[in-house]
């Protein structure tokens, strides 16, 4: 191979195949097309870098991975007739031409259309036809097309393009109501006027200008991002003083007075308690103290945490003194282990165990998990249960769950296989197990209602998790919404299980428990359990958010990476956190419900920080800040100015504990 060919093979291996593209036709095409022909001569040395490059007329040639990702999503099999909207320099059209039989590409900028035509001719692609026109109107004379690829963001799917698809044809197009953030969708024409739409990924493309696109000046999108972040913003000096005046200030968590907060919570049935990171000791300890008071003084029945159901069941067995055999697996053993396997959580669990010790079983406070990542542990729980109550159904369930077995080491790979058609979906099989269980509910609950409820919830989790891993592969809003819908569904199952007067405490990240409709999330089409609770329970739910300025946090740099204790950067000048830091209060609790001068001032949207299990301080603004309206997001906000990392549990600290202890060794 010459030097250029060798570069292409290496870049396909690392940037394209290495990031999950598996279609052999796409990989072969990317290895074949000389990208250096489609970039300006002075940038030829950067042709195989993992980045978009300028091609003139204020346009760019897309990042190679994005080109490969979008073409793979078209599911081409060779010989098709394809329309591309947004020729740019002609590179994507050349890649398409390596697979399809004939390619038609439209570019609205005349200079680029001429250059794309020249580039394609120089590269020998005679079966690509270039047209200078409004791409939103398609190419009616050559329609219909087997596939249409749109390489610019539209406010909605252009109707004209829809009707230029063949029945059975597919279109890939970014759509969204702002210039800088879109959802990449795949649309399949299933009939004359019938179309199916799938969400694929969150993306950012230049706007699609035209009759059925954005009718706006070309340069307007460049100065109107979805949120304004100024280099030297003006900072309020009056709002911090109003915050301090209206809040209850404390120095140490042990000194905080909770009576005013408990009065504001009143008779709420659901209290959602957040955290601004998954690895901050003070958030965990403060949340635990509030929870203890709610259980002791207001009769709350259970805590439901952003944790896997089977892992949380280990805590529940211990906390409620349930007579169950020791588990054969270790709870909270998957990444991120420190999120629940830490000293702060252990202290609360030990308190709950002691609190429940002298109470009748029906009056003991329970602990549950809301999340759905425990696909294979849940399978084991369901099969173990059925082995004891219905061996015949257990055999059927084993066969049905068997379709998931090849993916146990990497559940996300199942989603990739199912979506590309390389492996049959397990959706019907896993749903049937749940149906079979529920049909026998009356017979099973006569033996042990608690065990049946646990098994049924695990079966629900498996069904939802199967769908989640199918959608998660593309990283779109659909997977986020499915996950929070599962959390809300689980909450409702728990409320029903515990009776009409039951009361719940939710432990989850701010991004889950705050009302998503009051944040930038809603512009991406995302919702969360906090929004679902507000919509369905109204004033019967009460949400509490947290924030901090600086300190340390337990987090990882990458998914599945090692836990690190990282320094938290001081809050951004345009953030709510900055306003609270300027109060000079070490800690405070602030009601956001009352119609005051302060609430009116806080209604102006600002940035808010969210640190999950991943923290990237070097790109903090892009990675961890989002726009929000705080008084609409939470009912209460708890501020702790300087915070510290949670303390993970080392094995030596657990030696000598009973086998039923939830965290194991």
C-alpha positions in Angstrom: 0.0 0.0 0.0 1.1 3.6 -0.7 1.3 6.1 2.2 -2.1 7.5 1.6 -3.8 4.1 1.4 -2.0 3.0 4.6 -3.2 6.1 6.4 -6.8 5.3 5.3 -6.7 1.8 6.5 -5.2 2.9 9.9 -7.8 5.7 10.3 -10.7 3.3 9.5 -9.4 0.8 12.0 -9.1 3.4 14.8 -11.7 6.0 14.1 -14.4 4.2 12.3 -14.4 0.5 13.1 -12.8 1.2 16.5 -15.9 3.4 17.4 -18.5 0.8 16.5 -19.2 1.0 12.8 -19.4 -2.6 11.6 -21.1 -2.6 8.2 -18.4 -4.1 5.9 -19.6 -2.2 2.9 -19.2 1.1 4.7 -15.8 0.1 6.1 -14.5 -0.9 2.6 -15.8 2.3 1.1 -14.1 4.4 3.8 -10.8 2.5 3.1 -11.2 3.2 -0.6 -12.2 6.8 -1.0 -9.1 9.2 -1.0 -10.4 11.9 1.4 -7.4 14.1 0.7 -8.9 14.8 -2.7 -11.9 16.3 -1.1 -10.2 18.8 1.3 -8.3 22.0 0.3 -4.7 21.2 -0.8 -3.2 23.0 2.2 -5.1 20.7 4.5 -4.3 17.4 2.8 -2.0 16.3 5.6 -5.0 16.6 8.0 -7.4 14.6 5.8 -7.5 11.6 8.0 -7.6 13.4 11.4 -10.7 12.8 13.5 -12.2 16.3 12.9 -14.3 18.3 10.4 -12.2 20.6 8.1 -13.1 23.9 6.4 -13.8 23.6 2.7 -14.7 27.3 2.0 -17.9 29.3 1.9 -18.0 28.9 5.7 -18.8 25.2 5.3 -16.9 22.1 6.5 -16.3 18.5 5.4 -17.8 16.4 8.1 -15.8 14.4 10.6 -15.2 11.0 9.0 -16.9 9.0 11.8 -20.1 11.0 11.3 -20.1 10.2 7.6 -19.6 6.5 8.3 -22.2 6.5 11.1 -24.9 8.1 8.9 -24.3 6.0 5.8 -24.3 2.8 8.0 -27.7 3.9 9.3 -29.1 3.9 5.7 -28.6 0.1 5.7 -27.5 0.0 2.1 -26.8 -3.4 0.5 -25.4 -2.3 -2.8 -26.8 -1.1 -6.1 -29.3 1.4 -4.7 -30.3 4.8 -6.1 -29.4 7.4 -3.5 -30.0 11.1 -3.0 -27.7 13.2 -0.9 -28.7 16.7 0.3 -25.6 18.9 1.0 -22.8 17.8 -1.3 -20.2 19.9 0.4 -16.9 18.9 -1.2 -18.3 15.6 -2.5 -16.7 13.3 0.0 -19.9 11.6 1.4 -21.2 11.2 -2.1 -18.0 9.4 -3.1 -18.4 7.0 -0.1 -22.0 6.4 -1.1 -20.9 5.8 -4.7 -18.7 2.9 -3.5 -21.8 1.1 -2.3 -24.8 2.4 -4.2 -25.5 2.0 -7.9 -26.1 5.7 -8.6 -25.8 8.8 -6.5 -27.5 12.2 -6.9 -26.2 15.0 -4.7 -27.5 18.6 -4.3 -25.6 21.6 -3.0 -27.2 25.0 -2.6 -23.9 27.0 -2.7 -22.8 27.3 -6.3 -19.1 27.5 -5.5 -19.2 24.3 -3.5 -21.4 22.5 -6.1 -18.8 23.2 -8.8 -15.9 22.1 -6.5 -17.7 18.9 -5.5 -18.3 18.1 -9.2 -14.6 18.7 -10.0 -13.4 16.6 -6.9 -15.6 13.7 -7.9 -14.4 13.8 -11.5 -10.8 13.9 -10.3 -11.4 10.8 -8.1 -13.1 8.9 -10.9 -16.7 8.9 -9.7 -18.6 9.2 -12.9 -21.8 7.8 -11.5 -22.3 10.7 -9.1 -24.6 13.5 -10.4 -24.2 17.0 -8.8 -26.8 19.7 -8.9 -26.8 23.3 -7.7 -30.3 23.8 -6.2 -32.4 24.0 -3.1 -31.9 20.7 -1.4 -35.2 20.8 0.5 -37.0 20.3 -2.8 -35.0 17.2 -3.7 -34.6 16.0 -7.3 -38.1 15.3 -8.5 -37.0 14.3 -12.1 -34.9 11.4 -10.7 -37.2 10.3 -7.9 -38.0 7.9 -6.3 -34.9 7.0 -4.4 -34.0 4.0 -2.3 -32.3 6.2 0.2 -31.9 9.9 1.1 -29.1 11.3 3.2 -29.5 14.8 4.5 -26.3 16.4 5.8 -27.8 19.6 7.4 -30.1 20.2 10.3 -33.8 20.9 9.5 -36.5 22.3 11.8 -38.7 19.4 10.6 -38.6 16.7 8.0 -39.0 18.3 4.5 -42.3 16.8 3.1 -41.1 17.0 -0.4 -38.2 14.7 0.4 -40.5 12.2 2.1 -42.5 11.7 -1.0 -39.3 11.2 -3.1 -38.6 8.0 -1.2 -39.6 4.7 -2.6 -41.9 2.5 -0.4 -39.4 0.7 1.8 -36.8 3.4 1.3 -35.0 5.1 4.2 -34.0 8.7 4.9 -31.4 9.9 7.5 -31.9 13.5 8.5 -31.0 15.7 11.5 -34.1 17.6 12.9 -34.5 20.0 15.7 -36.0 23.4 16.6 -32.6 25.2 17.1 -29.6 25.5 15.0 -27.0 23.9 17.3 -28.8 20.8 18.5 -30.7 18.2 16.5 -31.8 14.6 16.7 -30.6 12.3 13.9 -33.6 10.3 12.8 -34.2 7.4 10.4 -37.5 7.5 8.5 -38.7 4.5 6.6 -41.5 4.8 4.0 -43.9 1.9 4.7 -46.8 2.9 2.4 -48.0 5.7 0.1 -48.6 8.0 3.1 -47.2 5.9 5.9 -43.8 6.6 7.5 -42.0 5.2 10.5 -39.4 7.3 12.5 -36.6 6.1 14.7 -34.4 8.4 16.9 -30.7 7.6 16.3 -28.4 10.1 17.9 -28.0 13.7 19.2 -26.1 15.7 16.7 -25.1 19.3 15.7 -25.2 20.1 12.0 -25.2 23.4 10.0 -28.7 24.5 9.2 -30.6 23.2 6.1 -31.5 26.4 4.3 -34.3 26.4 1.8 -38.0 26.4 1.1 -38.7 23.6 3.6 -35.7 24.3 5.9 -34.5 27.3 7.8 -35.6 30.5 6.0 -33.0 32.7 7.6 -29.8 34.5 6.8 -26.9 32.1 6.4 -24.8 33.6 9.1 -27.5 34.1 11.8 -26.9 30.6 13.2 -23.3 31.4 13.9 -24.1 34.0 16.5 -27.2 32.4 18.1 -26.2 29.3 19.9 -28.9 27.7 22.2 -27.3 29.3 25.2 -25.3 32.4 25.5 -21.9 32.0 27.3 -20.0 35.3 27.5 -16.3 35.5 28.3 -16.8 38.3 30.8 -20.3 38.2 32.1 -21.8 40.8 34.5 -22.3 39.2 38.0 -25.2 40.2 40.2 -24.3 41.5 43.7 -27.9 41.9 44.9 -29.1 38.3 44.3 -26.5 36.7 46.6 -27.5 38.9 49.5 -31.2 38.1 48.9 -30.4 34.4 48.9 -28.6 34.7 52.2 -31.5 36.8 53.7 -34.2 34.2 52.6 -32.3 31.0 53.4 -31.6 28.9 56.5 -27.8 29.0 56.9 -25.8 26.2 58.5 -22.1 25.6 59.0 -21.9 21.9 59.4 -24.4 19.2 58.3 -24.8 18.1 61.9 -26.0 21.6 62.8 -28.6 22.0 60.1 -32.1 22.6 61.3 -34.6 20.6 59.3 -37.9 21.7 60.9 -38.6 24.5 58.3 -37.9 22.1 55.4 -40.1 19.5 56.9 -42.9 22.1 57.2 -42.5 23.0 53.6 -42.6 19.3 52.6 -45.9 19.1 54.5 -48.1 16.2 53.4 -46.3 15.4 50.2 -46.5 11.8 49.2 -43.3 11.7 47.2 -40.1 13.5 48.1 -37.3 13.5 45.4 -33.9 14.2 46.9 -31.1 14.9 44.4 -27.4 15.4 44.2 -25.2 17.5 41.9 -22.7 14.6 41.5 -22.6 10.9 42.1 -19.5 11.1 44.2 -19.9 13.8 46.9 -20.0 12.9 50.6 -21.9 15.9 51.8 -24.8 15.3 49.3 -25.1 11.7 50.5 -25.0 12.6 54.2 -27.4 15.5 53.9 -29.8 13.3 51.9 -29.6 10.6 54.5 -30.4 13.0 57.4 -33.5 14.3 55.6 -34.6 10.8 54.8 -34.2 9.7 58.4 -36.4 12.5 59.6 -39.0 11.7 56.9 -39.2 8.1 57.9 -39.3 8.8 61.6 -41.6 11.8 61.7 -43.7 11.5 58.5 -44.1 7.8 58.1 -42.5 7.3 54.7 -42.5 3.7 53.7 -39.6 3.3 51.4 -36.5 4.8 49.7 -36.2 4.2 45.9 -32.7 4.9 44.6 -31.0 5.3 41.3 -29.6 1.9 41.7 -30.1 -1.5 40.2 -33.1 -3.5 41.5 -31.2 -6.7 42.5 -28.4 -4.8 44.2 -30.8 -2.7 46.2 -32.7 -5.9 47.1 -29.6 -6.9 49.0 -29.8 -3.7 51.1 -33.6 -4.3 51.6 -33.1 -7.8 52.8 -30.6 -6.6 55.4 -32.5 -3.4 56.3 -35.8 -5.1 56.8 -34.3 -8.2 58.5 -35.8 -10.4 55.8 -35.2 -14.2 56.1 -33.5 -14.8 52.8 -30.4 -17.0 52.0 -27.1 -15.2 51.3 -26.7 -14.2 47.7 -24.1 -15.9 45.5 -23.1 -12.6 43.8 -21.7 -9.4 45.1 -23.9 -6.3 45.1 -22.7 -3.0 43.5 -19.8 -4.8 41.8 -20.2 -3.2 38.4 -18.9 0.3 37.4 -19.3 2.7 39.1 -18.8 0.7 42.3 -18.3 3.8 44.5 -21.7 5.3 43.7 -23.4 3.1 46.3 -20.6 1.0 47.7 -19.3 3.7 50.0 -19.2 4.6 53.7 -21.9 7.2 53.5 -24.4 4.7 52.1 -23.3 2.1 54.6 -24.0 4.4 57.5 -27.5 5.0 56.3 -28.1 1.3 55.7 -26.9 0.5 59.2 -29.3 3.2 60.6 -32.2 1.7 58.6 -31.4 -1.8 59.9 -31.4 -0.6 63.4 -34.5 1.6 63.0 -36.5 -1.4 61.6 -35.3 -3.9 64.2 -38.1 -3.3 66.7 -40.9 -2.6 64.3 -43.5 -5.0 62.9 -42.6 -6.2 59.4 -45.3 -4.2 57.7 -44.1 -1.0 59.4 -40.4 -1.4 58.4 -39.0 1.1 55.9 -37.9 -0.6 52.7 -35.1 0.2 50.2 -35.5 -0.4 46.4 -33.6 0.2 43.1 -35.1 2.2 40.2 -32.6 1.6 37.5 -32.5 -1.0 34.7 -28.8 -1.8 34.1 -29.0 -5.2 35.9 -30.2 -7.2 32.9 -28.4 -10.4 33.6 -28.6 -10.3 37.4 -32.3 -9.8 37.0 -32.5 -12.9 34.7 -30.8 -15.0 37.4 -33.3 -13.7 40.0 -36.3 -14.6 37.9 -35.1 -18.0 37.0 -34.1 -18.8 40.6 -37.6 -17.8 41.7 -39.4 -19.8 39.1 -37.2 -22.9 39.9 -38.8 -22.9 43.4 -42.4 -22.2 42.5 -42.9 -23.4 38.9 -40.1 -25.6 37.4 -42.0 -26.0 34.1 -42.3 -22.2 33.6 -38.7 -21.9 34.7 -37.7 -24.2 31.7 -39.7 -22.0 29.3 -38.2 -18.8 30.7 -34.7 -20.2 30.3 -35.3 -20.8 26.7 -36.8 -17.4 26.1 -34.1 -15.5 28.0 -31.5 -17.6 26.1 -31.6 -15.2 23.2 -29.8 -12.6 25.5 -27.1 -15.0 26.6 -24.4 -14.2 23.9 -24.3 -10.6 25.0 -23.8 -11.0 28.8 -20.2 -9.7 28.7 -21.3 -6.6 26.8 -25.0 -5.9 26.9 -24.7 -2.8 24.6 -23.4 -5.1 21.9 -26.9 -6.8 21.9 -28.4 -3.4 20.8 -25.9 -3.1 18.0 -26.7 -6.6 16.7 -30.5 -6.2 17.0 -30.6 -2.8 15.3 -28.6 -3.9 12.3 -30.6 -7.1 11.9 -27.5 -9.3 12.4 -29.3 -10.9 15.3 -33.0 -11.3 16.0 -34.5 -9.1 18.7 -35.5 -10.7 22.0 -38.3 -8.3 22.6 -41.2 -10.8 22.2 -39.4 -13.6 24.2 -38.6 -11.5 27.3 -42.1 -9.8 27.2 -43.8 -13.3 27.2 -42.0 -14.2 30.5 -43.4 -11.2 32.2 -46.9 -11.9 30.8 -46.7 -15.5 32.0 -45.6 -14.4 35.5 -48.4 -11.9 35.8 -51.0 -14.4 34.6 -50.1 -16.6 37.6 -49.9 -13.8 40.1 -52.8 -15.0 42.3 -51.3 -18.5 42.7 -47.8 -17.3 43.3 -48.6 -14.6 45.8 -50.4 -17.1 48.0 -46.9 -18.7 48.7 -44.9 -15.5 49.2 -46.2 -12.1 47.9 -42.9 -10.3 48.5 -40.9 -12.8 46.5 -43.4 -12.7 43.6 -43.3 -8.9 43.6 -39.5 -9.0 43.4 -39.5 -11.5 40.6 -42.2 -9.6 38.6 -40.3 -6.4 38.9 -37.1 -8.1 37.7 -39.1 -9.4 34.7 -40.3 -5.9 34.0 -36.8 -4.6 34.2 -35.5 -7.3 31.8 -38.2 -6.3 29.3 -37.4 -2.6 29.6 -33.6 -3.2 29.6 -33.9 -5.1 26.4 -35.5 -2.1 24.8 -33.0 0.2 26.5 -29.9 -1.6 25.1 -31.5 -1.5 21.6 -31.8 2.3 21.8 -28.8 3.1 23.9 -26.4 2.0 21.1 -27.1 5.2 19.2 -27.0 7.4 22.4 -30.2 9.3 21.5 -32.8 10.9 23.7 -34.9 7.8 23.3 -32.7 5.8 25.6 -32.7 8.5 28.3 -36.5 8.8 28.2 -36.9 5.0 28.3 -34.7 4.8 31.4 -36.6 7.5 33.3 -39.9 6.1 32.2 -38.8 2.8 33.7 -37.9 4.6 36.9 -41.3 6.2 37.0 -43.1 2.9 36.2 -41.1 1.2 39.1 -42.1 4.0 41.5 -45.8 3.4 40.6 -45.5 -0.3 41.1 -43.9 0.3 44.5 -46.7 2.7 45.6 -49.3 0.2 44.5 -47.5 -2.6 46.3 -47.3 -0.6 49.6 -50.9 0.5 49.5 -53.0 3.6 48.9 -51.4 5.6 51.7 -47.8 4.7 51.0 -45.2 7.5 50.8 -41.9 7.4 48.8 -38.5 9.0 48.9 -36.5 9.1 45.7 -32.7 9.3 45.6 -31.3 10.2 42.3 -29.1 12.8 40.5 -30.4 16.4 40.1 -30.7 15.7 36.3 -33.3 13.0 37.1 -35.3 14.5 40.0 -35.5 18.1 38.9 -38.3 18.9 36.4 -36.6 18.5 33.0 -39.2 20.8 31.4 -37.4 23.7 33.2 -34.1 22.9 31.7 -32.2 22.6 28.4 -33.1 18.9 28.4 -36.6 19.6 27.1 -35.3 21.3 24.0 -33.6 17.9 23.2 -37.0 16.2 23.7 -35.8 14.6 27.0 -38.0 14.2 30.1 -37.2 12.6 33.5 -38.8 11.1 36.6 -39.0 14.5 38.2 -41.1 15.9 35.4 -43.3 12.7 35.3 -43.9 13.0 39.0 -44.8 16.7 38.8 -47.2 15.9 35.9 -48.9 13.0 37.6 -48.8 13.9 41.3 -48.8 17.7 41.2 -48.3 19.2 44.7 -48.2 15.8 46.2 -44.5 15.6 45.2 -41.6 17.8 46.5 -38.2 18.0 44.9 -34.9 19.0 46.5 -31.8 19.9 44.5 -28.2 20.3 45.6 -25.2 22.4 44.5 -21.6 23.2 45.4 -18.8 25.5 44.3 -15.6 23.5 44.7 -13.8 20.8 46.6 -13.3 17.2 45.6 -15.4 14.5 44.0 -15.1 10.7 43.3 -15.4 10.2 39.6 -13.8 8.6 36.5 -12.3 10.2 33.4 -14.0 7.6 31.1 -16.7 5.0 31.3 -15.3 1.8 33.0 -12.3 3.8 34.1 -10.7 3.8 37.6 -12.2 6.0 40.3 -10.2 9.1 41.0 -10.6 11.8 43.6 -10.7 14.9 41.4 -10.7 18.6 42.2 -14.0 20.3 41.4 -13.4 23.6 39.5 -15.0 26.8 41.0 -18.4 27.5 39.6 -18.7 29.3 36.2 -19.5 33.0 36.4 -22.8 32.6 34.6 -24.1 29.8 36.8 -26.6 29.6 39.7 -23.7 28.0 41.6 -21.8 31.3 41.3 -24.7 33.2 42.8 -24.9 30.9 45.8 -21.1 30.9 46.3 -21.2 34.7 46.5 -23.4 34.5 49.6 -20.3 33.4 51.5 -22.5 30.8 53.4 -20.8 27.5 54.0 -24.3 25.8 53.6 -27.9 26.8 53.3 -31.4 25.6 52.5 -33.6 27.8 50.3 -37.3 27.5 49.5 -38.0 28.1 45.9 -41.8 27.9 46.2 -42.7 31.3 47.7 -43.5 34.2 45.4 -40.8 36.6 46.6 -38.5 39.2 45.0 -35.7 36.6 45.1 -37.7 33.9 43.3 -38.5 36.4 40.5 -34.8 37.2 40.1 -33.9 33.5 40.1 -36.4 32.9 37.3 -33.8 34.2 34.8 -32.3 31.1 33.2 -28.6 30.5 34.1 -26.1 27.6 33.7 -26.2 24.8 36.2 -23.6 22.1 36.8 -24.1 18.4 36.7 -21.3 15.9 37.5 -22.1 12.3 37.0 -19.8 9.3 37.4 -17.7 10.9 34.7 -16.0 14.2 35.3 -13.9 16.1 32.8 -12.7 19.3 34.3 -10.8 20.4 31.2 -14.0 20.5 29.2 -16.3 21.3 32.1 -18.4 24.0 30.4 -19.2 21.8 27.4 -19.4 18.6 29.3 -21.1 19.4 32.6 -23.2 22.7 32.3 -26.7 23.1 31.0 -29.2 25.9 31.1 -32.0 25.8 33.7 -34.6 27.8 35.5 -34.0 26.9 39.1 -37.3 27.8 40.8 -39.2 25.7 38.1 -36.8 22.8 38.4 -36.9 22.3 42.2 -39.0 23.2 45.2 -36.0 23.5 47.5 -32.3 24.0 46.9 -29.6 22.9 49.3 -26.2 24.6 48.9 -22.9 23.3 50.4 -20.1 25.6 49.3 -17.1 23.2 49.6 -17.6 19.5 49.4 -15.5 16.3 49.5 -15.4 12.9 47.8 -17.3 9.9 49.0 -15.3 7.2 50.8 -15.4 3.9 48.8 -15.6 0.7 50.9 -12.4 -1.3 50.9 -12.7 -5.1 51.2 -10.8 -5.0 54.5 -13.5 -2.8 56.1 -16.1 -5.5 55.3 -14.2 -8.6 56.6 -16.1 -10.4 59.4 -19.5 -9.1 58.4 -22.4 -11.6 58.1 -23.0 -13.2 54.8 -26.3 -11.4 54.5 -24.6 -8.0 54.7 -25.5 -6.1 51.5 -22.1 -4.9 50.4 -20.2 -8.2 50.7 -16.4 -8.5 50.7 
